[in-house]
Amino acid sequence: MSKNPVRRIHWFEPDKDDPSSPVAWSAASLVTATLFLNWSFTLQASGLWLFCPLPLYALLLSVFALLLTGLFFVGPALATRAAGRPLFLVVEDSLGSIPACGLRLCCVSFLVLWMATLIFVPMTLLSNNLERRISSTELGIIAAAVLMFLFFTGQQSFQTRARLAAFTNKLGLAILIAALIRVHEGWPALLGPFRADEDRGWLWYVWAEFSMLAFYVAPLALLAADLGRRSRGRRQVAILGLVGLALPLFATLFLVGVIGTATHASPYYQPSLEPTVAMALWSKAARSALPGRILVAAVTIFGAVRFGGRSLVEATPIRTAGYARRWILLACFSGAIAWCSLHVFAPAFFSALDWSARCLAVTGAVITVDFLTGKRRTEQARKVDWVGLIALVTGLATPLYVPHGPMELTRFPWWYPWVLPSFVMAFLMCLVCRLVQKIRPVNLFQTAGQSSSGPNSRSAGVRRDAC
């Protein structure tokens, strides 16, 4: 009698994969889907609500997901695939080796701050619902220990990471479905009437939410584009973007919006508070039952933290597995993330997060333009690519020359997400400069050809060869 083998997850299987070897889009999609199917993102997206009939709402969210994926992921992913090189080497080709070093530091800063926001939500919820109040020092030590465990498991083989990601993705979906079932008494509210912003209307609301989503998606999509070099073709890249980014983003936003609307009309709604997935799950529940439920929900962020830890390793110059200095570096990162998670509301926190996110988004715009215009790749990158650097500075400086009233484009009067305008300005500037750069050698060649019929044809031929 034959026995069917049981599939097991090896938590501590070392990464023996060749970084250049292709991977299936299904495995890569599981890894990238963790960026949206996690507890922290569902709470950040709780500002969405059902402001139009359900079919139109689903259509609008699908357009959101496809636009964000097309803008911020497809171009850089195709560029890494065409070059067959890691993301940061592609960045060196587009910006130069010196700006690329600065971008690595920017990437490290963003990942540290982003992962701090990931662990902040479960840490806060857990500390507020325990019988004994935990000090900030104890919270930081626990968070650093958990981060080190996740960093260690995040350095395993790609197949192991995909299996771990599949578990957290299923758990995230299960939690959202459980929240939707719990507020079933509010389901009739899904048929209308619908609420929107009373002062500015639903168009302003849609633009504000799209800008907020761009702030979250743009930098992470650039980091996920590194998987493009391990895809087997352009079709695989498109499928990865559709299944690994657009589909989980749409599913999470749709369920969060439906749950929020149903919660607002259910007996579990707490007046004067924003209806969220947390309210749908835990409102009017026994206090003694909350810590265990919060811990289960916190497991959903493990996949996203592993993605961030892997990206941290790629962004730093230490590559060799097994070296002590690599784990010392990751231990320092875990301590820094734990410390930042205790200071999320510091004024400098959002400023640094905004700048680093915009820098990554603008870099994605430059890479996309270089791919579309067919910029030639060289064996050794220049120290500075002035076209790419000018586009980068133009995008980052967008708030200086694009005036706006803060209350006109965002619900928060103290902060405006500049990622989308910065991306557009950098894209346009880089596109114009690259087109001019391609046209200019042709004009020089034609001028040299015309002057070669004169008496100085020899010198003109020399100039033509130089061109």
C-alpha positions in Angstrom: 0.0 0.0 0.0 1.6 3.3 -1.1 1.7 6.3 1.1 1.1 9.8 -0.1 3.9 12.1 0.9 3.0 14.9 3.3 4.1 18.4 2.1 6.0 20.1 4.8 7.4 23.6 5.2 11.1 23.7 6.1 11.4 26.8 8.1 15.1 26.9 8.2 16.0 25.7 4.7 19.0 27.9 3.5 18.6 29.8 0.3 20.5 27.9 -2.4 18.6 29.3 -5.3 20.5 31.0 -8.1 19.2 34.6 -8.1 19.2 34.6 -11.9 17.2 31.3 -12.2 13.6 31.7 -13.4 10.7 31.2 -11.0 7.1 30.5 -11.7 4.7 33.4 -11.7 2.5 31.5 -9.2 5.2 31.4 -6.6 6.2 35.0 -7.2 2.6 36.1 -6.9 2.2 34.5 -3.5 5.2 36.5 -2.2 4.0 39.9 -3.6 0.4 39.4 -2.5 1.5 39.6 1.1 2.0 43.3 0.6 -1.8 43.8 0.6 -3.3 40.7 2.3 -2.0 41.8 5.8 -3.6 43.3 8.8 -1.9 46.7 8.7 -2.8 47.4 5.2 -6.5 46.6 5.8 -6.6 49.1 8.6 -4.8 51.8 6.5 -7.3 51.2 3.7 -10.3 51.5 6.1 -11.0 55.0 4.9 -12.6 53.5 1.8 -16.4 53.1 1.9 -19.2 52.2 -0.4 -20.1 55.5 -2.1 -21.8 54.1 -5.2 -23.7 50.9 -6.3 -21.8 47.7 -5.7 -21.1 46.8 -9.4 -19.8 50.3 -10.1 -17.7 50.3 -6.9 -16.1 47.0 -7.9 -15.4 48.4 -11.4 -13.8 51.5 -10.0 -11.6 49.6 -7.6 -10.5 47.3 -10.4 -9.5 50.3 -12.5 -7.6 51.6 -9.4 -5.7 48.3 -9.0 -4.8 48.0 -12.7 -3.7 51.7 -13.0 -1.4 51.4 -10.0 0.1 48.2 -11.2 0.6 49.5 -14.7 2.2 52.8 -13.5 4.5 51.6 -10.8 5.3 47.9 -11.5 5.1 46.9 -15.1 7.8 49.3 -16.5 10.5 48.5 -13.9 9.7 44.8 -14.0 10.1 44.7 -17.8 13.3 46.7 -17.5 14.9 44.3 -15.1 13.8 41.4 -17.3 15.2 42.9 -20.4 18.5 43.7 -18.7 18.7 40.4 -16.9 20.2 42.2 -13.9 19.1 43.0 -10.3 17.0 46.1 -9.7 19.8 48.2 -8.3 22.1 47.6 -11.2 19.3 48.7 -13.5 19.1 51.8 -11.3 22.8 52.4 -11.9 22.2 52.4 -15.6 19.5 54.9 -15.4 20.9 57.3 -12.7 24.6 56.6 -12.5 26.6 54.7 -9.8 26.8 57.7 -7.4 23.0 58.5 -7.3 22.4 54.7 -7.1 24.3 54.6 -3.8 22.1 57.3 -2.5 19.0 55.4 -3.6 20.2 52.4 -1.7 20.3 54.4 1.5 16.8 55.8 0.6 15.5 52.3 0.1 16.9 51.2 3.5 15.3 54.2 5.1 11.9 53.5 3.5 11.9 49.8 4.4 12.8 50.5 8.1 10.0 53.0 8.4 7.5 50.9 6.4 8.1 47.8 8.5 7.8 50.0 11.6 4.3 50.9 10.5 3.5 47.3 9.9 4.3 46.1 13.4 3.0 49.3 15.1 -0.7 48.3 14.7 -0.6 44.9 16.3 1.8 46.1 19.0 -0.5 48.9 20.0 -3.7 46.8 19.9 -2.0 44.0 22.0 -0.5 46.4 24.6 -3.9 48.1 25.1 -5.8 44.8 25.6 -3.6 42.9 28.1 -4.3 42.7 31.8 -0.9 44.0 32.6 0.3 47.1 30.9 3.6 46.4 29.0 6.3 49.1 29.0 7.7 50.5 25.8 11.0 48.8 26.5 9.4 45.4 26.7 7.4 46.0 23.5 10.6 47.0 21.7 12.4 43.9 22.9 9.6 41.6 21.8 9.2 43.3 18.5 13.0 43.0 17.8 13.0 39.3 18.6 10.0 38.7 16.3 11.6 40.7 13.5 14.9 38.7 13.8 12.9 35.4 13.5 11.1 36.8 10.4 14.3 38.0 8.9 15.8 34.6 9.4 12.9 32.7 7.8 12.9 35.4 5.0 16.4 34.3 3.9 15.3 30.8 3.0 14.8 29.4 -0.5 12.2 31.1 -2.8 9.9 28.0 -2.7 9.9 28.0 1.1 9.1 31.7 1.2 6.3 31.2 -1.3 4.8 28.5 0.9 5.0 30.7 4.0 3.4 33.5 2.0 0.6 31.3 0.9 -0.2 30.6 4.6 -0.3 34.2 5.6 -2.4 35.1 2.5 -5.0 32.5 3.3 -5.1 33.7 6.9 -5.6 37.3 5.8 -8.5 36.4 3.5 -10.0 34.3 6.2 -10.0 37.1 8.6 -11.6 39.5 6.1 -14.4 36.9 5.4 -14.9 36.4 9.1 -15.3 40.1 9.6 -17.8 40.3 6.8 -19.9 37.4 8.2 -19.9 38.9 11.7 -21.5 42.1 10.5 -24.1 40.3 8.4 -26.9 42.4 10.0 -25.6 45.4 8.1 -25.6 43.8 4.7 -28.8 45.6 3.6 -26.8 48.8 3.7 -24.9 47.6 0.7 -27.9 48.4 -1.4 -27.9 52.1 -0.5 -28.2 55.0 0.2 -24.5 55.7 -0.2 -22.5 58.3 1.7 -19.7 60.4 0.2 -17.9 63.5 1.2 -20.5 66.1 2.0 -18.4 69.1 1.1 -16.6 68.1 -2.1 -18.4 65.1 -3.5 -17.4 61.7 -4.6 -14.9 62.8 -7.4 -12.7 64.6 -4.8 -13.0 61.5 -2.6 -11.9 59.2 -5.3 -8.9 61.3 -6.2 -7.9 61.6 -2.5 -8.1 57.8 -2.0 -6.2 57.1 -5.2 -3.4 59.4 -4.1 -3.2 57.7 -0.8 -3.0 54.3 -2.4 -0.3 55.5 -4.8 1.7 56.5 -1.8 1.6 53.0 -0.5 1.9 51.0 -3.7 4.6 53.0 -5.7 7.7 52.2 -3.6 6.7 48.6 -2.9 5.9 48.0 -6.6 9.4 49.1 -7.5 11.0 46.7 -5.0 8.7 43.9 -6.3 9.8 44.7 -9.8 13.1 42.9 -9.0 11.2 39.7 -9.6 10.9 40.6 -13.2 14.4 39.4 -14.0 13.4 35.9 -12.8 10.3 35.8 -15.1 10.4 33.7 -18.2 9.0 36.4 -20.5 7.0 39.5 -20.8 3.8 37.6 -20.6 4.9 36.1 -17.2 5.7 39.7 -16.0 2.1 40.8 -17.0 0.6 37.8 -15.2 2.7 38.5 -12.1 1.5 42.1 -12.0 -2.1 41.0 -12.5 -2.3 38.1 -10.1 0.4 39.2 -7.6 -0.4 42.9 -7.3 -3.6 44.0 -8.9 -5.8 41.1 -7.8 -4.9 41.1 -4.1 -5.1 44.9 -4.0 -8.5 44.8 -5.6 -9.8 42.0 -3.3 -8.5 43.7 -0.1 -10.0 47.2 -1.0 -13.3 45.7 -2.1 -13.7 43.6 1.1 -12.6 46.5 3.3 -15.1 48.9 1.7 -17.9 46.4 2.0 -17.0 45.5 5.6 -16.8 49.2 6.6 -20.3 49.9 5.1 -21.9 46.9 6.7 -20.2 47.6 10.1 -21.6 51.2 10.1 -25.1 49.8 9.7 -24.7 46.9 12.2 -25.1 46.8 16.0 -21.3 46.5 16.3 -20.7 50.1 15.2 -19.3 52.4 17.8 -20.6 55.9 17.3 -18.2 58.7 16.5 -15.5 56.2 15.4 -14.5 55.1 11.8 -15.9 51.7 11.0 -12.9 49.3 10.3 -12.2 45.6 10.1 -11.0 45.7 13.7 -14.4 47.1 14.8 -16.2 44.4 12.7 -14.2 41.6 14.4 -13.8 42.7 18.0 -16.5 45.3 18.8 -18.5 44.1 21.9 -16.3 41.1 22.3 -15.0 40.0 25.7 -11.8 41.7 26.7 -10.2 38.4 27.8 -10.7 37.0 24.2 -9.0 39.9 22.4 -5.2 39.2 23.0 -5.5 35.8 21.3 -7.4 37.2 18.3 -5.0 40.0 17.9 -2.1 37.6 17.8 -3.8 35.6 15.1 -4.4 38.8 13.1 -0.8 39.8 13.6 0.5 36.7 11.9 -0.8 38.1 8.6 2.0 40.7 8.5 4.7 38.1 8.7 4.8 37.7 4.9 5.1 41.4 4.3 7.9 41.7 6.9 9.8 38.8 5.2 9.5 40.6 1.9 10.9 43.8 3.5 13.8 41.9 5.2 14.7 40.3 1.9 14.6 43.7 0.2 16.9 45.1 2.9 19.5 42.5 2.2 19.3 43.3 -1.5 19.6 47.0 -0.8 22.8 46.6 1.3 26.2 45.6 -0.1 26.4 42.5 2.1 25.3 39.6 0.0 27.1 36.5 1.1 24.9 34.1 3.1 26.3 32.6 6.3 28.6 35.5 7.2 28.2 36.8 10.8 28.3 40.5 9.7 25.1 39.9 7.6 23.2 38.8 10.7 24.7 41.5 12.8 23.4 44.0 10.2 19.9 42.4 10.3 20.0 42.5 14.1 20.7 46.3 13.9 17.9 46.7 11.4 15.5 44.9 13.7 16.4 47.1 16.6 16.0 50.2 14.5 12.6 49.1 13.2 11.4 48.2 16.8 12.6 51.7 18.0 10.9 53.5 15.1 7.6 51.6 15.7 7.5 53.2 19.1 7.8 56.7 17.6 5.4 56.5 14.6 3.7 59.7 15.5 6.9 61.7 15.7 6.9 64.7 13.3 10.0 63.5 11.5 8.7 60.0 10.9 6.2 60.8 8.2 8.5 63.4 6.7 11.2 60.7 6.2 8.7 58.1 5.0 7.3 60.6 2.5 10.6 61.6 1.1 11.9 58.0 0.8 8.7 56.8 -0.8 8.7 59.6 -3.3 12.4 58.9 -4.1 11.6 55.3 -4.9 8.5 56.2 -6.9 10.4 58.8 -9.0 13.2 56.3 -9.7 10.6 53.9 -11.0 9.4 56.6 -13.4 13.0 57.1 -14.7 13.5 53.3 -15.2 10.2 53.1 -17.0 11.0 55.9 -19.5 14.5 54.3 -20.1 12.8 51.0 -21.0 10.2 52.6 -23.2 12.8 54.8 -25.1 15.2 51.8 -25.5 18.1 53.4 -23.7 21.2 51.3 -24.2 22.7 49.4 -21.3 26.5 49.6 -20.8 28.8 47.1 -19.1 29.9 49.7 -16.6 27.5 52.4 -15.5 28.5 56.1 -15.6 29.1 57.8 -12.3 26.3 60.2 -13.0 23.6 60.0 -15.7 22.6 63.6 -15.9 19.2 63.0 -17.6 18.1 60.6 -15.0 19.4 62.8 -12.2 17.6 65.9 -13.6 14.4 63.9 -13.8 14.9 62.6 -10.2 15.4 66.1 -8.9 12.5 67.5 -10.9 10.2 64.9 -9.4 11.4 65.3 -5.8 11.1 69.1 -6.1 7.5 69.0 -7.3 6.0 70.5 -4.1 8.2 73.5 -4.6 6.7 74.6 -7.9 3.2 73.0 -8.0 1.0 75.0 -5.7 -2.1 73.5 -4.0 -4.3 74.0 -1.0 -3.9 71.1 1.4 -7.6 70.8 2.2 -8.5 70.7 -1.5 -6.8 67.4 -2.4 -6.7 65.4 0.9 -8.7 64.7 4.0 -5.7 65.5 6.2 -4.8 69.2 6.4 -1.3 68.5 7.8 -0.1 66.2 5.0 -0.5 65.6 1.3 0.7 62.5 -0.6 3.0 63.9 -3.3 4.0 60.5 -4.8 1.6 60.7 -7.7 2.4 64.3 -8.9 6.2 63.6 -8.4 6.0 60.5 -10.5 4.2 62.3 -13.3 6.6 65.2 -13.3 9.7 62.9 -13.3 8.2 60.8 -16.1 7.5 63.7 -18.3 10.9 65.4 -17.7 12.8 62.2 -18.3 10.8 61.3 -21.4 11.5 64.8 -23.0 15.2 64.6 -22.2 15.6 61.1 -23.5 13.9 61.9 -26.7 16.1 65.0 -27.2 19.1 62.9 -26.4 18.2 60.4 -29.1 17.5 63.0 -31.7 20.6 65.0 -31.1 23.2 62.5 -32.5 21.1 62.1 -35.6 21.3 65.8 -36.3 25.0 65.8 -35.8 25.4 62.9 -38.1 23.4 64.6 -40.8 25.4 67.8 -40.5 28.7 65.9 -40.8 27.4 64.1 -43.8 26.5 67.3 -45.6 29.8 68.9 -44.9 31.8 65.9 -46.1 31.2 66.9 -49.8 33.3 70.1 -49.3 37.1 70.5 -49.3 37.4 69.5 -45.7 35.8 66.1 -46.3 38.5 64.2 -44.4 38.0 66.2 -41.2 34.3 65.9 -41.6 34.6 62.1 -41.9 36.6 62.1 -38.7 33.9 64.0 -36.9 31.2 61.6 -38.3 33.1 58.7 -36.9 33.3 60.4 -33.5 29.6 60.9 -33.6 
